[in-house]
Amino acid sequence: MAMGIDTAATRAQVEQRLRGSSRDVAGKLFRATLLLSLLLTLGLLVLLLGDVLRRGLPILSERGVSFFSNGSSTLPARAGISQALAGSIALVVIVAVVALPIGIAAAIYIEEYARDTRFTRFITANIRNLAGVPSIVYGILGLVIFVDFLRKLLTGLNTTGGLISGGLTLAVLVLPIVIITASEALRSVPSGIREAAYGVGATRWEVIRSHVLPYAAPGILTGVVLTLARAFGETAPLLLVGAVQGFFSTGSGSTGSKLLGTYTALPVLIYDWSGRIQKEFKDLAAAAIIVMMVVLLIVNGLAIYLRNRYERKW
């Protein structure tokens, strides 16, 4: 009888714990603190977005297409973002050409070829640490390596660096992210697929090319899209290896002169306009922020669509 009473009491106590005890004051206080932090963060974000929309939407509605077609100007009524957009697109192209092949190849080697040794684990840990390094550090790295190297290698290079210096700096910045995302995608492919391919006599390269990469492609593609979005929105490194009030020519001129000449990018232009005294330039900066947010939202939406569309369930 006593044993039955103890069992019932224990069951009641367990059920009460599962439902959540009403006396758990510390737990409720912690939960309320977390909720308050979330609401405070969302409130600040809404205030910032509201201020940007309040300033920028009238500019976009009044200026229309001219805001996107006009270039840099000292007059607010004529200033536009065409050169900044062209510079940002050129930077993203350089990042894609340099960082993506190297990053994906490095991930394939780490996951498919390298043995699980202490040195490999050391390299992997350092790659993850590099992904968390502040972007301004990469700007200093680009200034010391790429700008100085190109200045010594080529004559006539602008003292603030050229488009190629900015692109290479951003490529180094996003390279650890490319390696990490590609490695995670490769690691998510079940080992049974590899073993089945080896069982029918396929070589390691045939297994990777015909089985592993096709199954890992959706994850790699999603990581690539998010990486390019990160490169598109970076500002700090470009302040060191590019001109804040730079000019990017989209007209005549050789490709080499454009790569080595002065340039600008959309985040840099926003930084420049935000620091000016005139209220008109601050409103232009808000409009440019809206454009950049729309681009980033579209890119992130594309990444989510690709992930949901091609994600495989094992």
C-alpha positions as CSV (number, residue, x, y, z in Angstrom):
1,M,0.0,0.0,0.0
2,A,2.8,2.4,0.9
3,M,4.6,1.5,-2.3
4,G,1.4,2.4,-4.3
5,I,1.2,5.7,-2.5
6,D,4.8,6.5,-3.3
7,T,4.3,5.6,-7.0
8,A,1.3,7.9,-7.3
9,A,3.1,10.7,-5.6
10,T,6.1,10.3,-7.8
11,R,3.9,10.2,-10.9
12,A,2.1,13.4,-9.8
13,Q,5.4,15.1,-9.2
14,V,6.8,14.1,-12.6
15,E,3.7,15.3,-14.4
16,Q,3.9,18.6,-12.5
17,R,7.5,19.0,-13.5
18,L,6.6,18.3,-17.1
19,R,3.8,20.8,-17.1
20,G,6.0,23.4,-15.4
21,S,5.8,24.1,-11.7
22,S,3.9,27.2,-10.7
23,R,6.6,27.8,-8.0
24,D,9.4,28.0,-10.5
25,V,9.9,31.8,-10.0
26,A,13.5,31.8,-11.3
27,G,12.5,30.0,-14.5
28,K,9.6,32.4,-15.2
29,L,11.8,35.4,-14.5
30,F,14.4,34.1,-16.9
31,R,11.8,33.5,-19.6
32,A,10.3,37.0,-19.1
33,T,13.8,38.5,-19.4
34,L,14.4,36.7,-22.7
35,L,11.0,37.8,-24.0
36,L,11.8,41.4,-23.0
37,S,15.2,41.3,-24.7
38,L,13.5,40.0,-27.9
39,L,10.8,42.7,-27.8
40,L,13.4,45.4,-27.1
41,T,15.6,44.3,-30.0
42,L,12.6,44.1,-32.4
43,G,11.5,47.5,-31.2
44,L,14.8,49.1,-32.0
45,L,14.8,47.4,-35.4
46,V,11.4,48.7,-36.1
47,L,12.4,52.2,-35.1
48,L,15.5,52.1,-37.4
49,L,13.5,50.7,-40.3
50,G,10.8,53.3,-39.8
51,D,13.2,56.1,-39.8
52,V,14.9,54.8,-43.0
53,L,11.6,54.3,-44.8
54,R,10.4,57.7,-43.7
55,R,13.5,59.4,-45.1
56,G,14.1,57.2,-48.1
57,L,10.7,56.5,-49.7
58,P,10.0,60.1,-50.7
59,I,13.4,60.2,-52.4
60,L,12.6,57.0,-54.4
61,S,9.1,58.2,-55.3
62,E,10.3,61.7,-56.4
63,R,13.5,60.7,-58.2
64,G,12.3,57.5,-59.7
65,V,14.6,56.0,-62.3
66,S,17.0,59.0,-62.2
67,F,18.1,57.9,-58.7
68,F,19.4,54.6,-60.2
69,S,20.8,56.1,-63.5
70,N,22.6,59.1,-62.1
71,G,26.2,58.9,-60.9
72,S,28.1,60.6,-58.1
73,S,27.6,64.3,-57.7
74,T,28.3,67.0,-55.2
75,L,24.7,68.3,-55.7
76,P,22.1,66.2,-53.9
77,A,19.5,66.8,-56.6
78,R,21.8,65.1,-59.2
79,A,23.4,62.4,-57.1
80,G,22.5,58.8,-57.8
81,I,23.7,55.2,-57.2
82,S,24.5,53.9,-60.7
83,Q,28.3,53.9,-60.3
84,A,28.0,52.4,-56.8
85,L,25.8,49.6,-58.1
86,A,28.2,49.0,-60.9
87,G,31.1,48.9,-58.5
88,S,29.3,46.5,-56.1
89,I,28.4,44.2,-58.9
90,A,32.0,44.2,-60.2
91,L,33.2,43.4,-56.7
92,V,30.7,40.5,-56.3
93,V,31.9,39.1,-59.7
94,I,35.5,39.2,-58.5
95,V,34.6,37.5,-55.3
96,A,32.7,34.8,-57.2
97,V,35.5,34.1,-59.6
98,V,38.2,34.0,-56.9
99,A,36.6,32.7,-53.6
100,L,34.1,30.2,-54.8
101,P,36.3,27.8,-56.8
102,I,39.1,27.9,-54.1
103,G,36.6,27.6,-51.2
104,I,34.7,24.7,-52.7
105,A,37.9,22.9,-53.8
106,A,39.3,23.3,-50.3
107,A,36.1,21.9,-48.7
108,I,36.2,18.9,-51.0
109,Y,39.8,18.2,-50.1
110,I,39.1,18.5,-46.3
111,E,36.0,16.3,-46.4
112,E,36.9,13.7,-49.0
113,Y,40.6,13.5,-49.3
114,A,42.3,14.7,-46.1
115,R,42.8,12.2,-43.3
116,D,41.4,12.8,-39.8
117,T,44.7,13.9,-38.2
118,R,45.6,16.4,-35.6
119,F,46.9,18.7,-38.3
120,T,43.6,18.5,-40.3
121,R,41.6,19.3,-37.2
122,F,43.9,22.2,-36.5
123,I,43.3,23.6,-40.0
124,T,39.6,23.2,-39.7
125,A,39.5,24.9,-36.3
126,N,41.5,27.9,-37.7
127,I,39.2,28.2,-40.7
128,R,36.2,28.4,-38.4
129,N,38.1,31.0,-36.3
130,L,38.8,33.1,-39.4
131,A,35.1,33.2,-40.2
132,G,34.6,35.2,-37.0
133,V,37.4,37.7,-37.5
134,P,36.1,41.3,-37.8
135,S,35.9,42.5,-41.3
136,I,38.1,45.6,-40.6
137,V,41.0,43.2,-40.0
138,Y,40.6,41.9,-43.5
139,G,40.7,45.5,-44.7
140,I,44.0,46.0,-43.0
141,L,45.2,42.7,-44.6
142,G,44.1,43.8,-48.0
143,L,45.8,47.2,-47.6
144,V,49.1,45.6,-46.5
145,I,49.1,42.8,-49.1
146,F,47.1,43.5,-52.1
147,V,47.4,47.3,-52.4
148,D,51.1,47.4,-51.6
149,F,51.8,44.4,-53.8
150,L,50.0,45.8,-56.8
151,R,51.5,49.3,-56.2
152,K,55.0,47.7,-56.4
153,L,54.1,45.4,-59.3
154,L,52.4,48.0,-61.4
155,T,52.9,51.7,-61.8
156,G,50.2,54.2,-61.8
157,L,48.0,52.4,-59.3
158,N,45.8,54.7,-57.2
159,T,47.1,55.2,-53.7
160,T,43.9,53.9,-52.1
161,G,43.9,50.8,-54.2
162,G,41.8,49.6,-57.1
163,L,38.8,47.6,-57.8
164,I,40.9,44.4,-58.0
165,S,42.3,45.1,-54.5
166,G,38.8,45.5,-53.0
167,G,37.6,42.4,-54.8
168,L,40.5,40.3,-53.6
169,T,40.1,41.6,-50.0
170,L,36.4,40.6,-50.0
171,A,37.3,37.2,-51.5
172,V,39.6,36.5,-48.6
173,L,37.0,37.7,-46.2
174,V,34.3,35.3,-47.4
175,L,36.6,32.4,-48.2
176,P,36.3,30.8,-44.7
177,I,32.5,31.0,-45.0
178,V,32.5,29.3,-48.4
179,I,34.7,26.5,-47.0
180,I,32.5,26.0,-43.9
181,T,29.2,26.0,-45.8
182,A,30.5,23.7,-48.5
183,S,32.0,21.3,-45.9
184,E,28.7,21.1,-44.1
185,A,26.9,20.3,-47.3
186,L,29.4,17.6,-48.2
187,R,29.2,16.2,-44.7
188,S,25.4,15.9,-44.9
189,V,25.6,13.4,-47.7
190,P,25.2,9.9,-46.2
191,S,28.2,7.7,-46.2
192,G,26.1,4.9,-47.6
193,I,26.0,6.6,-50.9
194,R,29.8,6.7,-51.0
195,E,30.1,3.0,-49.9
196,A,27.6,1.9,-52.5
197,A,29.6,3.7,-55.3
198,Y,32.8,2.2,-54.0
199,G,31.2,-1.2,-54.0
200,V,30.5,-1.2,-57.7
201,G,34.2,-0.2,-58.4
202,A,34.0,3.6,-58.7
203,T,37.1,5.6,-58.0
204,R,37.3,8.3,-55.4
205,W,37.0,11.1,-58.0
206,E,34.1,9.3,-59.7
207,V,32.3,9.0,-56.4
208,I,32.8,12.7,-55.6
209,R,31.9,13.9,-59.1
210,S,28.9,11.7,-59.8
211,H,27.4,11.1,-56.4
212,V,28.7,13.4,-53.6
213,L,28.7,16.8,-55.4
214,P,25.2,16.4,-57.0
215,Y,23.7,15.5,-53.6
216,A,25.6,18.3,-51.9
217,A,24.9,20.9,-54.6
218,P,21.8,22.4,-53.1
219,G,23.6,23.1,-49.8
220,I,26.6,24.5,-51.5
221,L,24.5,26.7,-53.8
222,T,22.6,28.1,-50.8
223,G,25.9,28.9,-49.0
224,V,27.3,30.5,-52.2
225,V,24.2,32.8,-52.5
226,L,24.5,33.9,-48.8
227,T,28.2,34.4,-49.2
228,L,27.8,36.7,-52.2
229,A,25.1,38.6,-50.2
230,R,27.7,39.1,-47.4
231,A,30.2,40.4,-49.8
232,F,27.7,42.8,-51.4
233,G,26.9,44.4,-48.0
234,E,30.4,44.8,-46.6
235,T,31.7,48.3,-45.9
236,A,34.6,48.3,-43.5
237,P,37.3,46.6,-45.7
238,L,36.5,48.8,-48.6
239,L,37.1,51.9,-46.6
240,L,40.7,50.9,-46.4
241,V,41.3,49.5,-49.9
242,G,39.0,51.8,-51.8
243,A,38.1,55.5,-52.0
244,V,35.0,56.6,-50.0
245,Q,34.2,59.2,-52.8
246,G,35.6,57.0,-55.5
247,F,34.4,56.9,-59.1
248,F,33.7,53.8,-61.1
249,S,33.6,54.4,-64.8
250,T,31.1,52.3,-66.8
251,G,31.9,53.9,-70.1
252,S,34.8,53.5,-72.4
253,G,38.2,52.4,-71.2
254,S,40.2,49.2,-70.9
255,T,39.3,46.5,-68.5
256,G,42.7,46.9,-66.8
257,S,42.2,50.6,-66.2
258,K,38.8,49.9,-64.6
259,L,40.2,47.2,-62.3
260,L,43.1,49.3,-61.2
261,G,41.4,52.7,-61.1
262,T,39.3,54.3,-58.3
263,Y,35.9,52.8,-57.6
264,T,33.0,53.0,-55.2
265,A,30.4,50.6,-53.9
266,L,26.9,50.9,-52.6
267,P,27.8,50.4,-48.9
268,V,30.7,52.9,-49.2
269,L,28.5,55.4,-50.9
270,I,25.9,55.1,-48.0
271,Y,28.7,55.6,-45.5
272,D,29.9,58.7,-47.4
273,W,26.4,60.3,-47.7
274,S,25.6,59.5,-44.1
275,G,28.6,61.5,-42.9
276,R,27.8,64.7,-44.8
277,I,26.2,67.7,-43.1
278,Q,23.4,68.3,-45.6
279,K,20.1,66.8,-44.7
280,E,19.5,66.0,-48.4
281,F,22.5,63.6,-48.5
282,K,21.3,61.9,-45.4
283,D,17.9,61.3,-47.1
284,L,19.8,60.0,-50.1
285,A,21.6,57.6,-47.8
286,A,18.3,56.3,-46.5
287,A,17.1,55.7,-50.0
288,A,20.2,53.8,-50.9
289,I,19.8,51.8,-47.7
290,I,16.3,50.8,-48.9
291,V,17.8,49.6,-52.2
292,M,20.5,47.6,-50.5
293,M,18.0,46.0,-48.1
294,V,15.7,45.0,-51.0
295,V,18.6,43.4,-52.8
296,L,19.7,41.5,-49.7
297,L,16.2,40.4,-49.0
298,I,15.8,39.1,-52.5
299,V,19.1,37.3,-52.3
300,N,18.2,35.7,-48.9
301,G,14.8,34.8,-50.2
302,L,16.4,33.1,-53.2
303,A,18.7,31.1,-50.8
304,I,15.7,30.0,-48.8
305,Y,13.8,29.0,-52.0
306,L,16.8,27.0,-53.3
307,R,17.2,25.3,-49.9
308,N,13.6,24.3,-49.7
309,R,13.3,23.4,-53.4
310,Y,16.3,21.1,-53.7
311,E,16.8,20.0,-50.1
312,R,16.9,16.2,-49.9
313,K,15.5,14.2,-47.0
314,W,17.5,11.2,-46.0
